[in-house]
């Protein structure tokens, strides 16, 4: 079935009034609905919002999408997304070339950059090891990381994977792989969220914070 035909069938089957909208609109709603955080209802609202504001919203969005699709690529060194390769972080001589922070995805890199606390470079794995999802070491950018860790100027690898089962498994695997390199390997601390009250924390977070306690005197 053609895409248009599929959209028409979907439209005819829609129980939310979508039978009244054209296949072109349904196709737009369908694509918007695949975006993270947008369910079918919000996708429909977003589509309507765009179509009713062609000049101020729809056309600029179209131009931005086309520009991003044409210019943004993954950095061949670290996996960050940028319109230049190497990316701005890899190319910046002011960044500390001795430390590499390993993250699961670009969103995590952005989150760490927002803290303004890390001035080293990054390495984006492109996922986490997961037996359940069949994701093995060869599916992630691990060989590139090991190669970078072997460079003479690199002295520390910071593993900033999530505090989930897959995140911990990946961190353990990476520390094994990096053991042969002449680098210090560290992990992000797990503990109390800033502003967090003990009484509201889950047992796992509180227990890990207790284990990772820091000496004051
Ligand atoms: Zn880069």
Boltz pocket constraint, residues with backbone or C-beta under 6 A from the ligand:
constraints:
  - pocket:
      binder: B
      contacts: [[A, 75], [A, 76], [A, 77], [A, 78], [A, 79], [A, 80], [A, 86], [A, 87], [A, 88], [A, 89], [A, 90], [A, 91], [A, 122]]
      max_distance: 6.0
